[in-house]
Amino acid sequence: MNYSKADLFESEAVMNQMRNAVYHLSRFMEKNGRKNIIERLREMGKNIARTFYNYWRPINIITTSNIKDVLTTIYRKILISSVMVEVNDSIITVKNNSCPLCKYEYDDISIAGCEIIMGMVSELITLISKESKHIASIYLEPLNVEKSKALGHNSCIHVYRIKSGGA
């Protein structure tokens, strides 16, 4: 199936299918003793970011002064989510009350599907910053999913660390 650039942003049905597939995959990996599920989910997110990067970038230079706006735009445009972003020194916390990958609570899951989102967001930031080669460019290191609706919380909270890169 071939998708256009516009299809990437109008994909509610695709997101529903992805959410279902992520949790089936997580169950399968847990059942078969896989230990690196978080890394695998984040790698999936990085692959998604590489595809989006070919079609869309929210901005050309990402710095500490615009990172809140950039993250808000990425979550809104790609995930159709309104988020609250807090920056405290080198730690960024993103609170998402409508995470598309964690719409439902799953009793038999111990890892949130939004680990994929953390991989995607951090990789998209990395790709943009590498290309810009700007002295003030930053990168994000995904730290953890602090809370997840899939795990029974009221919202998903993603925590990143800012890393300086520059030219």
N, CA and C of each residue as an Amber inpcrd file, in Angstrom:
protein
   501
   0.8400000  -1.1750000   0.0000000   0.0000000   0.0000000   0.0000000
   0.8900000   1.2440000   0.0000000   0.6700000   2.1490000  -0.9090000
   1.4530000   3.3730000  -1.0050000   0.7220000   4.5180000  -0.3270000
   1.4480000   5.2770000   0.4920000   0.8780000   6.4210000   1.1880000
   1.4830000   7.7020000   0.6430000   0.6700000   8.7270000   0.5730000
   1.1690000  10.0380000   0.1810000   1.6160000  10.7890000   1.4230000
   2.2320000  11.9490000   1.2020000   2.6420000  12.8010000   2.3100000
   1.4330000  13.1660000   3.1690000   0.3220000  13.5000000   2.5400000
  -0.8960000  13.8740000   3.2740000  -1.4280000  12.7030000   4.0950000
  -1.2880000  11.4900000   3.5700000  -1.7750000  10.3060000   4.2870000
  -1.0760000  10.1120000   5.6270000   0.1750000  10.5610000   5.7310000
   0.9030000  10.4150000   6.9850000   0.2140000  11.1580000   8.1200000
  -0.4890000  12.2390000   7.7950000  -1.1110000  13.0580000   8.8200000
  -2.6050000  12.8010000   8.9810000  -3.1890000  12.0170000   8.1160000
  -4.6090000  11.7230000   8.2010000  -4.7910000  10.2220000   8.3730000
  -4.3390000   9.7340000   9.5050000  -4.2310000   8.2860000   9.6370000
  -4.7950000   7.7640000  10.9510000  -5.9910000   8.1660000  11.3030000
  -6.5720000   7.6870000  12.5610000  -6.7430000   6.1750000  12.5410000
  -7.2190000   5.6290000  11.4350000  -7.3800000   4.1790000  11.3400000
  -6.0390000   3.4760000  11.4390000  -5.0260000   4.0600000  10.8100000
  -3.6760000   3.4900000  10.8740000  -3.1780000   3.5090000  12.3140000
  -3.4440000   4.6080000  13.0510000  -3.0080000   4.7040000  14.4450000
  -3.7030000   3.6310000  15.2900000  -4.9870000   3.3870000  15.0450000
  -5.6980000   2.3360000  15.7830000  -5.0700000   0.9760000  15.5070000
  -4.7520000   0.7090000  14.2470000  -4.1200000  -0.5600000  13.8960000
  -2.7380000  -0.6710000  14.5310000  -2.0090000   0.4260000  14.5240000
  -0.6730000   0.4150000  15.1240000  -0.7570000   0.1500000  16.6200000
  -1.7010000   0.8190000  17.3100000  -1.8570000   0.6210000  18.7520000
  -2.1310000  -0.8570000  19.0400000  -3.0440000  -1.4480000  18.3070000
  -3.3630000  -2.8630000  18.5240000  -2.1540000  -3.7460000  18.2590000
  -1.4500000  -3.4720000  17.1820000  -0.2850000  -4.2840000  16.8230000
   0.8290000  -4.1570000  17.8620000   1.0270000  -2.9570000  18.3910000
   2.0890000  -2.7400000  19.3810000   1.8590000  -3.6130000  20.6080000
   0.6450000  -3.6610000  21.0780000   0.3840000  -4.4470000  22.2840000
   0.3970000  -5.9460000  22.0140000  -0.0050000  -6.3600000  20.8220000
   0.1370000  -7.7780000  20.4640000   1.6210000  -8.1390000  20.3930000
   2.4130000  -7.2520000  19.7980000   3.8500000  -7.4850000  19.6960000
   4.4980000  -7.5130000  21.0770000   4.1220000  -6.5950000  21.9490000
   4.6830000  -6.5750000  23.3110000   4.3640000  -7.8610000  24.0570000
   3.1270000  -8.3020000  23.9600000   2.7450000  -9.5730000  24.6030000
   3.5910000 -10.7250000  24.0660000   3.7350000 -10.7680000  22.7470000
   4.5000000 -11.8330000  22.1120000   5.9480000 -11.8220000  22.5930000
   6.5570000 -10.6300000  22.6270000   7.9590000 -10.5420000  23.0560000
   8.1050000 -10.9300000  24.5280000   7.1840000 -10.4630000  25.3830000
   7.2480000 -10.8320000  26.8040000   7.0830000 -12.3340000  26.9740000
   6.1280000 -12.9170000  26.2610000   5.8510000 -14.3550000  26.3510000
   7.0630000 -15.1790000  25.9270000   7.8300000 -14.6420000  24.9820000
   8.9900000 -15.3610000  24.4650000  10.3070000 -14.9310000  25.1030000
  10.2050000 -14.2510000  26.2490000  11.3800000 -13.9630000  27.0490000
  12.3010000 -12.8670000  26.5450000  11.8440000 -12.0150000  25.6800000
  12.6720000 -10.9080000  25.2060000  12.9170000  -9.9240000  26.3420000
  14.1320000  -9.4960000  26.4930000  14.5090000  -8.6000000  27.5930000
  14.6170000  -7.1390000  27.1490000  14.7610000  -6.8870000  25.8740000
  15.0250000  -5.5350000  25.3750000  13.8160000  -4.9470000  24.6460000
  12.6510000  -5.0980000  25.1930000  11.4260000  -4.6510000  24.5310000
  11.4030000  -3.1320000  24.3790000  11.8050000  -2.4100000  25.4040000
  11.8040000  -0.9470000  25.3210000  12.7150000  -0.4820000  24.1820000
  13.9010000  -1.0390000  24.0700000  14.8250000  -0.6580000  23.0080000
  14.2440000  -0.9670000  21.6360000  13.5720000  -2.0920000  21.5140000
  12.9670000  -2.4660000  20.2320000  11.8300000  -1.5180000  19.8590000
  11.0000000  -1.1460000  20.8420000   9.9130000  -0.2030000  20.5700000
  10.4720000   1.1650000  20.1860000  11.5020000   1.5990000  20.8810000
  12.1070000   2.8990000  20.5400000  12.7470000   2.8700000  19.1620000
  13.3330000   1.7550000  18.7970000  13.9110000   1.6370000  17.4540000
  12.8150000   1.7180000  16.3890000  11.6560000   1.1360000  16.6740000
  10.5190000   1.2790000  15.7610000  10.1620000   2.7580000  15.6030000
  10.1450000   3.4810000  16.7100000   9.8550000   4.9110000  16.6720000
  10.8790000   5.6850000  15.8580000  12.1450000   5.3190000  15.9870000
  13.1910000   5.9760000  15.2090000  12.9700000   5.7540000  13.7130000
  12.5730000   4.5500000  13.3520000  12.2960000   4.2590000  11.9430000
  11.1290000   5.0990000  11.4250000  10.1180000   5.2790000  12.2500000
   8.9780000   6.1220000  11.8740000   9.4400000   7.5600000  11.6820000
  10.3050000   8.0470000  12.5790000  10.8230000   9.4160000  12.4740000
  11.5810000   9.6150000  11.1670000  12.3580000   8.6250000  10.7690000
  13.1210000   8.7420000   9.5240000  12.2030000   8.8850000   8.3200000
  11.0730000   8.2060000   8.3620000  10.0930000   8.3370000   7.2840000
   9.4730000   9.7280000   7.3010000   9.0120000  10.1780000   8.4640000
   8.4210000  11.5170000   8.5630000   9.4070000  12.5850000   8.1220000
  10.6540000  12.4320000   8.4950000  11.6830000  13.4240000   8.1800000
  11.7930000  13.6630000   6.6750000  11.5380000  12.6280000   5.9000000
  11.5920000  12.7670000   4.4460000  10.4680000  13.6510000   3.9050000
   9.3950000  13.8060000   4.6580000   8.2200000  14.5340000   4.1860000
   7.9200000  15.8210000   4.9600000   8.3450000  15.8730000   6.2210000
   7.9140000  16.9900000   7.0670000   8.9040000  17.2280000   8.1900000
   9.1530000  18.5290000   8.4480000   9.9580000  18.9720000   9.5890000
   9.2600000  20.1880000  10.1810000   9.1120000  20.2220000  11.4840000
   8.3970000  21.3490000  12.0840000   9.1710000  22.6610000  12.0390000
  10.4970000  22.5560000  11.9050000  11.3760000  23.7320000  11.9600000
  12.7520000  23.2950000  11.4880000  13.6300000  24.2510000  11.1700000
  14.9590000  23.8990000  10.6670000  16.0520000  23.8920000  11.7260000
  15.8490000  24.6310000  12.8160000  16.8490000  24.6850000  13.8880000
  16.1300000  24.4950000  15.2250000  16.6400000  23.5840000  16.0490000
  16.0310000  23.3170000  17.3540000  17.0360000  23.6820000  18.4360000
  16.6190000  24.5820000  19.3190000  17.4660000  25.0370000  20.4200000
  16.6570000  24.9780000  21.7180000  17.3100000  25.3000000  22.8200000
  16.5900000  25.3120000  24.0990000  15.5150000  26.3930000  24.1210000
  15.6650000  27.4300000  23.3120000  14.6680000  28.5080000  23.3250000
  13.3880000  28.1530000  22.5780000  13.4340000  27.1690000  21.6780000
  12.2060000  26.8120000  20.9440000  11.7520000  25.3690000  21.1430000
  12.4320000  24.6180000  21.9920000  12.1220000  23.1890000  22.1340000
  10.6890000  22.9380000  22.6030000  10.1530000  23.7720000  23.4790000
   8.7710000  23.5670000  23.9340000   7.7930000  23.6600000  22.7650000
   7.9710000  24.6830000  21.9290000   7.0960000  24.8550000  20.7650000
   7.2780000  23.7210000  19.7550000   8.5110000  23.3040000  19.5600000
   8.7920000  22.2180000  18.6170000   8.1140000  20.9290000  19.0790000
   8.2600000  20.5900000  20.3460000   7.6370000  19.3660000  20.8660000
   6.1180000  19.4470000  20.7850000   5.5640000  20.5930000  21.1490000
   4.1120000  20.7680000  21.0630000   3.6390000  20.5500000  19.6390000
   4.3780000  21.0740000  18.6750000   4.0200000  20.9250000  17.2580000
   4.1330000  19.4770000  16.8040000   5.2030000  18.8000000  17.1790000
   5.3840000  17.3960000  16.7820000   4.2490000  16.5380000  17.3260000
   3.9560000  16.6640000  18.6070000   2.8900000  15.8540000  19.2080000
   1.5340000  16.1920000  18.5850000   1.2950000  17.4870000  18.3080000
   0.0010000  17.8870000  17.7400000  -0.1260000  17.4090000  16.2990000
   0.9050000  17.5980000  15.4960000   0.8220000  17.3020000  14.0650000
   0.8600000  15.8020000  13.7790000   1.7600000  15.0860000  14.4040000
   1.9120000  13.6630000  14.1090000   0.9370000  12.8080000  14.9190000
   0.7720000  13.1300000  16.1990000  -0.0190000  12.2700000  17.0860000
  -1.4160000  12.8190000  17.3810000  -1.6870000  14.0100000  16.8770000
  -2.9680000  14.6780000  17.1160000  -3.2550000  14.7440000  18.6100000
  -2.2490000  15.1660000  19.3620000  -2.3350000  15.2550000  20.8170000
  -1.9600000  16.6530000  21.2750000  -2.7110000  17.1620000  22.2290000
  -2.3410000  18.3930000  22.9160000  -1.4960000  17.9880000  24.1150000
  -0.3500000  18.5940000  24.2560000   0.5410000  18.2230000  25.3530000
   0.9480000  19.4470000  26.1560000   1.3820000  19.1830000  27.3770000
   1.9960000  20.2110000  28.2130000   3.4740000  19.8550000  28.3300000
   4.3410000  20.8160000  28.0160000   5.7820000  20.5820000  28.0250000
   6.4140000  21.4390000  29.1080000   7.1950000  20.8090000  29.9690000
   7.9410000  21.5240000  31.0040000   9.4270000  21.2710000  30.7980000
  10.2060000  22.3530000  30.8750000  11.6560000  22.2450000  30.7860000
  12.2280000  22.6870000  32.1190000  13.0020000  21.7940000  32.7380000
  13.6340000  22.0870000  34.0190000  15.1070000  21.7150000  33.8960000
  15.9380000  22.7300000  33.6990000  17.3600000  22.5340000  33.4230000
  17.5130000  21.6740000  32.1680000  18.0670000  20.4890000  32.2990000
  18.2720000  19.6490000  31.1200000  17.2150000  18.5470000  30.9830000
  16.1630000  18.6000000  31.7920000  15.1110000  17.5820000  31.7520000
  13.8330000  18.1800000  31.1630000  13.2650000  17.4540000  30.2160000
  11.9940000  17.8510000  29.6020000  10.9600000  16.8040000  29.9610000
   9.8130000  17.2830000  30.4300000   8.6910000  16.4030000  30.7390000
   7.5280000  16.7730000  29.8290000   6.9960000  15.7730000  29.1300000
   5.8590000  15.9850000  28.2400000   4.6750000  15.2030000  28.7950000
   3.6100000  15.9160000  29.1200000   2.3940000  15.2830000  29.6260000
   1.3730000  15.2350000  28.5080000   0.9010000  14.0240000  28.2230000
  -0.0280000  13.7940000  27.1170000  -1.2760000  13.1030000  27.6700000
  -2.3920000  13.8170000  27.6920000  -3.6380000  13.2360000  28.1920000
  -4.3690000  12.4070000  27.1460000  -3.9500000  12.5080000  25.8960000
  -4.6480000  11.7820000  24.8280000  -3.6740000  11.0060000  23.9460000
  -2.7700000  10.2940000  24.5620000  -1.7690000   9.5090000  23.8380000
  -2.4580000   8.4650000  22.9560000  -2.2330000   8.5150000  21.6420000
  -2.9380000   7.5920000  20.7500000  -2.5090000   6.1320000  20.8960000
  -1.3310000   5.8810000  21.4360000  -0.8890000   4.4940000  21.6120000
  -1.2710000   3.9240000  22.9680000  -1.7930000   4.7590000  23.8350000
  -2.1410000   4.3050000  25.1870000  -3.5790000   4.6810000  25.5300000
  -4.4490000   4.5080000  24.5970000  -5.8400000   4.9000000  24.7680000
  -6.5340000   4.0490000  25.8320000  -6.1500000   2.7980000  25.9380000
  -6.8070000   1.8620000  26.8560000  -5.8070000   1.3110000  27.8650000
  -6.3130000   0.9270000  29.0260000  -5.4860000   0.2560000  30.0230000
  -5.4330000  -1.2320000  29.6980000  -4.2420000  -1.8080000  29.8210000
  -4.0430000  -3.2340000  29.5660000  -3.4960000  -3.8750000  30.8370000
  -4.2200000  -4.8220000  31.3740000  -3.8010000  -5.4800000  32.6110000
  -2.5890000  -6.3910000  32.4190000  -2.4030000  -6.8920000  31.2090000
  -1.3420000  -7.8680000  30.9570000  -0.0980000  -7.2590000  30.3040000
   0.0270000  -5.9430000  30.3570000   1.1600000  -5.2560000  29.7350000
   1.9630000  -4.5340000  30.8160000   3.2890000  -4.6150000  30.7300000
   4.1260000  -3.9190000  31.7060000   4.9690000  -2.8030000  31.0830000
   4.9260000  -2.7020000  29.7510000   5.6830000  -1.6720000  29.0430000
   4.7140000  -0.8800000  28.1760000   4.7860000   0.4390000  28.2880000
   3.8770000   1.3070000  27.5420000   4.2400000   1.3600000  26.0630000
   3.2220000   1.3380000  25.2300000   3.4260000   1.4510000  23.7870000
   3.9930000   2.7930000  23.3750000   3.8170000   3.7860000  24.2310000
   4.3300000   5.1160000  23.8590000   5.8560000   5.2000000  23.9650000
   6.5160000   4.1000000  24.3000000   7.9750000   4.0530000  24.1490000
   8.3240000   4.3160000  22.6840000   7.4490000   3.9050000  21.7700000
   7.6450000   4.1720000  20.3460000   7.6840000   5.6730000  20.1000000
   6.7850000   6.4010000  20.7530000   6.7200000   7.8540000  20.5860000
   8.0160000   8.4990000  21.0480000   8.5390000   8.0350000  22.1640000
   9.7920000   8.6050000  22.6690000  10.9280000   8.4010000  21.6700000
  10.9930000   7.2330000  21.0560000  12.0080000   6.9850000  20.0350000
  11.8090000   7.8660000  18.8170000  10.5550000   8.0100000  18.4010000
  10.2420000   8.8240000  17.2270000  10.5880000  10.2920000  17.4530000
  10.1460000  10.8400000  18.5730000  10.3730000  12.2600000  18.8550000
  11.8630000  12.5600000  18.9700000  12.5800000  11.7620000  19.7370000
  14.0150000  12.0310000  19.9240000  14.7800000  11.8900000  18.6080000
  14.4150000  10.9360000  17.7840000  15.0980000  10.7540000  16.4950000
  14.7840000  11.8990000  15.5340000  13.5420000  12.3580000  15.5070000
  13.1920000  13.4810000  14.6380000  13.9870000  14.7260000  15.0290000
  14.1010000  14.9670000  16.3300000  14.9070000  16.0980000  16.8230000
  16.3670000  15.9140000  16.3900000  16.8850000  14.7210000  16.5340000
  18.2720000  14.4310000  16.1570000  18.5100000  14.6820000  14.6700000
  17.6280000  14.1920000  13.8400000  17.7900000  14.3660000  12.3950000
  17.7950000  15.8400000  11.9980000  16.8780000  16.6060000  12.5750000
  16.7960000  18.0390000  12.2740000  18.0580000  18.7470000  12.7530000
  18.4920000  18.4390000  13.9710000  19.6770000  19.1010000  14.5300000
  20.9490000  18.7400000  13.7700000  21.0730000  17.4880000  13.3590000
  22.2530000  17.0890000  12.5890000  22.3210000  17.8400000  11.2670000
  21.1770000  17.9790000  10.6150000  21.1690000  18.6720000   9.3320000
  21.4340000  20.1700000   9.4900000  20.9070000  20.7560000  10.5380000
  21.0620000  22.2130000  10.7060000  22.5090000  22.6090000  11.0110000
  23.2290000  21.7600000  11.7210000  24.6170000  22.0300000  12.1130000
  24.7640000  23.3750000  12.8260000  23.6970000  23.8130000  13.4390000
  23.7070000  25.0890000  14.1500000  24.4250000  24.9170000  15.4820000
  25.1920000  25.9140000  15.8850000  26.0000000  25.8490000  17.1050000
  25.1490000  25.6330000  18.3520000  23.8970000  26.1130000  18.3460000
  23.0230000  25.9890000  19.5240000  22.0460000  24.8150000  19.4210000
  22.1900000  23.9830000  18.3970000  21.2820000  22.8390000  18.2320000
  21.3540000  21.9030000  19.4310000  20.2140000  21.2960000  19.7220000
  20.1560000  20.3280000  20.8170000  19.6230000  18.9980000  20.3120000
  19.8230000  17.9830000  21.1190000  19.3380000  16.6350000  20.8630000
  18.5650000  16.2010000  22.0980000  17.7020000  15.2190000  21.9430000
  16.9820000  14.6870000  23.0960000  17.3260000  13.2260000  23.2950000
  17.5940000  12.8810000  24.5270000  17.7940000  11.4870000  24.9150000
  16.5280000  11.0420000  25.6250000  15.8460000  10.0140000  25.1190000
  14.6560000   9.5390000  25.8230000  15.0610000   8.8380000  27.1100000
  14.5160000   9.2820000  28.2320000  14.8540000   8.6630000  29.5190000
  13.8570000   7.5790000  29.8860000  12.5880000   7.9750000  30.0620000
  11.6080000   6.9590000  30.4420000  10.1790000   7.4570000  30.2420000
   9.2740000   6.4930000  30.1870000   7.8480000   6.7830000  30.2590000
   7.5210000   6.7110000  31.7430000   7.3340000   7.8780000  32.3400000
   7.1030000   7.9530000  33.7850000   5.7130000   7.4440000  34.1580000
   4.7300000   7.7600000  33.3160000   3.3580000   7.2980000  33.5110000
   2.7720000   6.9650000  32.1520000   1.7740000   6.0610000  32.1640000
   1.1270000   5.6710000  30.9180000  -0.3230000   5.2970000  31.1730000
  -1.1850000   5.7640000  30.2880000  -2.5990000   5.3790000  30.3780000
  -2.7460000   3.8660000  30.1950000  -1.8810000   3.2760000  29.3850000
  -1.9370000   1.8290000  29.1700000  -1.6260000   1.0520000  30.4410000
  -0.9260000   1.7010000  31.3700000  -0.5630000   1.0560000  32.6330000
  -1.4630000   1.5020000  33.7780000  -2.5360000   2.2420000  33.4540000
  -3.5170000   2.6040000  34.4590000  -3.4640000   4.0240000  34.9910000
  -2.5810000   4.8510000  34.4580000  -2.5020000   6.2410000  34.8990000
  -3.4960000   7.1080000  34.1250000  -3.6720000   8.3450000  34.5580000
  -4.6070000   9.2580000  33.8970000  -4.0310000   9.9030000  32.6420000
  -2.7170000   9.8670000  32.5050000  -2.0630000  10.4590000  31.3440000
  -0.7440000   9.7370000  31.1140000  -0.1320000  10.0510000  29.9860000
   1.2130000   9.5520000  29.7030000   2.1930000  10.6900000  29.9720000
   3.3000000  10.3760000  30.6050000   4.3350000  11.3690000  30.8670000
   5.6580000  10.8160000  30.3330000   6.2140000  11.5550000  29.3700000
   7.4710000  11.1790000  28.7310000   8.5700000  12.1000000  29.2430000
   9.6940000  11.5200000  29.6020000  10.8050000  12.3050000  30.1450000
  12.0220000  12.1580000  29.2250000  12.5520000  13.3170000  28.8230000
  13.7210000  13.3900000  27.9490000  14.8190000  14.2010000  28.6350000
  16.0490000  13.9830000  28.1920000  17.1820000  14.8050000  28.6500000
  17.7000000  15.5810000  27.4270000  17.9350000  16.8810000  27.6410000
  18.5080000  17.7170000  26.5800000  20.0100000  17.4650000  26.5300000
  20.5010000  17.2590000  25.3350000  21.9420000  17.1140000  25.1170000
  22.3610000  18.1680000  24.0990000  23.4370000  18.8270000  24.3870000
  23.9530000  19.8390000  23.4760000  24.7390000  19.1540000  22.3680000
  24.6420000  19.7350000  21.1920000  25.3650000  19.1510000  20.0690000
  26.1160000  20.1970000  19.3060000  25.3640000  21.0580000  18.6750000
  25.9580000  22.1510000  17.9270000  26.7720000  21.6940000  16.7390000
  27.3620000  22.6520000  16.0920000  28.1150000  22.3900000  14.8600000
  29.4520000  21.7470000  15.1420000
